[in-house]
Amino acid sequence: MAEPTYEELKARLQDLEKQVETKKRSGAMEFRVSEKGGVSVYGLGRFPVTLYYEQWTRLLDASENLRAFLEENKDKLKLKGQ
Protein backbone atom coordinates (compact mmCIF):
# COMPACT_ATOMS: atom_id res chain seq x y z
CA MET A 1 0.00 0.00 0.00
CA ALA A 2 1.43 3.37 -1.04
CA GLU A 3 1.96 6.19 1.43
CA PRO A 4 -0.68 8.94 1.16
CA THR A 5 0.42 12.19 -0.43
CA TYR A 6 0.59 15.47 1.45
CA GLU A 7 -2.55 16.65 -0.35
CA GLU A 8 -4.45 13.48 0.62
CA LEU A 9 -3.40 13.87 4.26
CA LYS A 10 -4.38 17.53 4.24
CA ALA A 11 -7.82 16.69 2.77
CA ARG A 12 -8.34 13.95 5.38
CA LEU A 13 -7.43 16.38 8.18
CA GLN A 14 -9.95 18.92 6.88
CA ASP A 15 -12.65 16.22 6.78
CA LEU A 16 -11.90 15.23 10.37
CA GLU A 17 -11.96 18.86 11.53
CA LYS A 18 -15.39 19.32 9.87
CA GLN A 19 -16.68 16.23 11.65
CA VAL A 20 -15.50 17.56 15.02
CA GLU A 21 -17.10 20.98 14.37
CA THR A 22 -20.38 19.37 13.29
CA LYS A 23 -20.41 17.22 16.43
CA LYS A 24 -19.75 20.27 18.65
CA ARG A 25 -22.55 22.27 17.04
CA SER A 26 -25.06 19.43 17.08
CA GLY A 27 -25.29 19.52 20.87
CA ALA A 28 -25.16 15.74 20.91
CA MET A 29 -24.32 14.20 24.25
CA GLU A 30 -21.61 11.61 24.46
CA PHE A 31 -21.01 9.12 27.27
CA ARG A 32 -17.59 7.76 28.24
CA VAL A 33 -16.17 5.69 31.07
CA SER A 34 -13.55 7.74 32.90
CA GLU A 35 -10.14 6.44 33.99
CA LYS A 36 -11.44 6.09 37.55
CA GLY A 37 -14.53 4.13 36.52
CA GLY A 38 -17.12 6.88 36.51
CA VAL A 39 -19.45 7.76 33.65
CA SER A 40 -18.79 11.14 32.05
CA VAL A 41 -21.39 12.99 29.99
CA TYR A 42 -19.99 15.36 27.38
CA GLY A 43 -22.07 17.94 25.55
CA LEU A 44 -24.00 19.50 28.41
CA GLY A 45 -21.60 22.39 28.90
CA ARG A 46 -17.98 23.34 28.75
CA PHE A 47 -16.87 20.54 31.06
CA PRO A 48 -18.08 16.94 31.34
CA VAL A 49 -20.32 15.81 34.18
CA THR A 50 -18.88 12.70 35.84
CA LEU A 51 -20.66 10.51 38.38
CA TYR A 52 -20.20 6.92 39.50
CA TYR A 53 -22.70 4.16 38.75
CA GLU A 54 -24.50 4.42 42.07
CA GLN A 55 -24.80 8.19 41.73
CA TRP A 56 -26.26 7.93 38.23
CA THR A 57 -28.83 5.35 39.34
CA ARG A 58 -29.84 7.51 42.33
CA LEU A 59 -30.19 10.53 40.05
CA LEU A 60 -32.24 8.59 37.49
CA ASP A 61 -34.49 7.22 40.24
CA ALA A 62 -35.14 10.81 41.35
CA SER A 63 -35.82 12.10 37.82
CA GLU A 64 -39.55 12.71 38.41
CA ASN A 65 -38.81 14.70 41.57
CA LEU A 66 -36.09 16.64 39.77
CA ARG A 67 -38.45 17.54 36.91
CA ALA A 68 -41.11 18.70 39.36
CA PHE A 69 -38.53 20.76 41.28
CA LEU A 70 -37.31 22.39 38.06
CA GLU A 71 -40.85 23.33 37.03
CA GLU A 72 -41.69 24.70 40.49
CA ASN A 73 -38.58 26.88 40.46
CA LYS A 74 -38.46 27.79 36.78
CA ASP A 75 -39.00 31.49 37.50
CA LYS A 76 -35.88 31.54 39.71
CA LEU A 77 -33.66 29.66 37.28
CA LYS A 78 -31.44 31.13 34.60
CA LEU A 79 -32.69 29.89 31.23
CA LYS A 80 -30.87 30.00 27.94
CA GLY A 81 -31.60 33.29 26.20
CA GLN A 82 -32.22 35.25 29.40
N, C-alpha and C positions, 0 to 999 in steps of 0.2 A: 504494500500500500504506500503510495507516494505521500510525502509530507505536504500539508496544505500550504498554499502560497500566502504571502502577507495580506493580499487583498481578500482572500477567503477567510482568514482569521479575523481581519478587521470587520468584515460583513457579519460573521458569526457573533462577534462581540457586540455589535450594534443591535442584532436581533435579541441577544440576551438582555441588554440594557432596556430595550423596549418592553420585554416581558416583565422585568422587575418593576418598571414604571407603571405598567398596566395593572399589575397586582397591587401596588401601593394605592393607586387611585380607585380601585374597585371596592375598597373597604372590606375585602374578604378577610375573615378570621382564619387563623391558622393555629393548629394545636401541635405542641412538641413536648416530648419528655425531656426535662432538664437533666443536667449532669447529676444532680442530687436526688433524682427520682420524683420530682414534682411535675405537674402538668402546667405548661406555660401557654397562655393564649396571647397571640400576636394579632394586631389589627384593631384593638379597642382604642388605643391611644399611642403616645410616643414610646412608652415602655411596655413590655409584656406584663401580664398579670400571672403570677405563679402561685399555685396552691398545691398541697398534697392531696392524695386520693380521698382521705377522710374529710378534708376540708371541702373539696368539691362536692362530695355526696351530701354533706350537711347543708351546703349552700343550695344545691338542687332540691333537697327536701323542703327547704324554706322558701322556694320560689314563689308560691302563692302569697305568702305573707310579705315577701319583698315587693311584689307587684302592688299589693294593696297599700303598703307603706309609701311607695313611690307616688301612687295616685293621690293619696291623702296629703302628701307634702309637695305636690307638683308646683304650687304657687311659690314655695320657698326655694326651689331648686333652680340652678342655672341650667338653662336649656340652650341647645345649639341655636345660634342666631339671635340671642338676646344680648 
